[in-house]
Amino acid sequence: MGRTHNITASAIAAAPIPDLAPTLTIVASPSKIAGVVLLLQRPAGATLVELVQVTGWLPHTTRAALTGLRKKGHVIQKQSHDGVTAYSIAKVA
C-alpha cells in the first residue's frame, strides 16, 4: 500500500500560489449564431442545409434563428440558385 500524507489547512494556505494571469488567455468560443452570421456574410450566402450542418439545429430552429437576426436589425436576403434557396445578410445590425 502507498503512503498517505496528512496535509493541514494551514499548510495549504501557506503554499505559494503561482501567478498564472500573465500566461493564461481565455478565448471565448464563438456562438452558433455568430457562425451563422459569418456564413450569411459570404458572397454566396448559405443554404438552409449548410446552416443546419454547421449548427446542428433542426431546420425549423435554423429558420427561427434567421427570424431572430431580422428582429435584431439584420437585413436577411433570400435568393434561389438552381432551385436551392440561399440566405445572405445584406446589412449587419
Phi, psi and omega per residue, in radians:
M1 nan 2.625 -3.127
G2 -1.380 2.874 3.127
R3 -1.437 2.549 3.070
T4 -1.872 2.637 3.130
H5 -2.142 2.335 3.058
N6 -1.618 2.023 3.138
I7 -1.940 2.190 -3.108
T8 -1.581 2.825 3.116
A9 -1.093 -0.608 3.140
S10 -1.197 -0.576 3.102
A11 -1.199 -0.645 3.107
I12 -1.182 -0.744 -3.128
A13 -1.147 -0.553 -3.100
A14 -1.454 -0.248 -3.096
A15 -1.182 2.439 3.127
P16 -1.197 2.464 3.116
I17 -1.894 2.076 -3.125
P18 -1.162 2.506 3.105
D19 -1.493 1.816 -3.100
L20 -1.638 -0.111 -3.067
A21 -0.970 -0.769 -3.127
P22 -1.195 -0.401 -3.077
T23 -1.731 -0.273 -3.120
L24 -1.607 2.317 3.023
T25 -2.225 2.118 3.128
I26 -1.635 2.100 3.141
V27 -1.924 2.070 3.118
A28 -1.327 2.309 3.108
S29 -1.309 2.486 -3.129
P30 -1.157 2.549 3.133
S31 -1.335 2.882 3.114
K32 -1.101 -0.685 -3.115
I33 -1.179 -0.556 3.063
A34 -1.140 -0.662 3.073
G35 -1.135 -0.660 3.093
V36 -1.089 -0.792 3.134
V37 -1.058 -0.745 3.122
L38 -1.083 -0.731 3.116
L39 -1.131 -0.697 -3.119
L40 -1.222 -0.361 -3.139
Q41 -1.445 -0.152 3.084
R42 -1.118 2.659 -3.141
P43 -0.968 -0.661 3.140
A44 -1.539 -0.092 -3.093
G45 1.268 -2.637 -3.129
A46 -2.573 2.512 3.082
T47 -1.491 2.873 3.105
L48 -1.058 -0.689 3.135
V49 -1.076 -0.758 3.125
E50 -1.111 -0.751 -3.131
L51 -1.132 -0.696 3.110
V52 -1.120 -0.745 -3.127
Q53 -1.124 -0.702 -3.091
V54 -1.268 -0.726 -3.059
T55 -1.542 -0.501 -3.050
G56 1.427 0.118 3.124
W57 -1.426 2.824 2.997
L58 -1.335 2.752 -3.109
P59 -0.965 -0.714 -3.112
H60 -1.195 -0.551 3.087
T61 -1.216 -0.670 3.127
T62 -1.143 -0.756 3.087
R63 -1.118 -0.641 3.091
A64 -1.129 -0.631 3.091
A65 -1.135 -0.661 3.076
L66 -1.105 -0.686 3.080
T67 -1.106 -0.711 3.101
G68 -1.079 -0.677 3.087
L69 -1.134 -0.682 3.094
R70 -1.082 -0.737 3.141
K71 -1.143 -0.459 3.103
K72 -1.451 -0.052 3.074
G73 1.877 -0.031 3.081
H74 -1.258 2.462 3.066
V75 -1.707 1.909 -3.115
I76 -1.725 2.189 3.081
Q77 -1.810 2.612 -3.141
K78 -2.155 2.165 3.136
Q79 -2.258 2.689 3.099
S80 -1.997 2.199 3.097
H81 -2.167 2.013 3.139
D82 0.936 0.686 3.099
G83 1.415 0.054 3.134
V84 -1.945 2.252 -3.122
T85 -1.454 2.277 3.086
A86 -2.099 2.440 3.127
Y87 -1.894 2.539 3.067
S88 -2.568 2.808 3.110
I89 -1.719 2.126 3.092
A90 -1.507 -0.594 -3.123
K91 -2.520 2.239 3.115
V92 -1.583 2.335 -3.129
A93 -1.253 nan nan
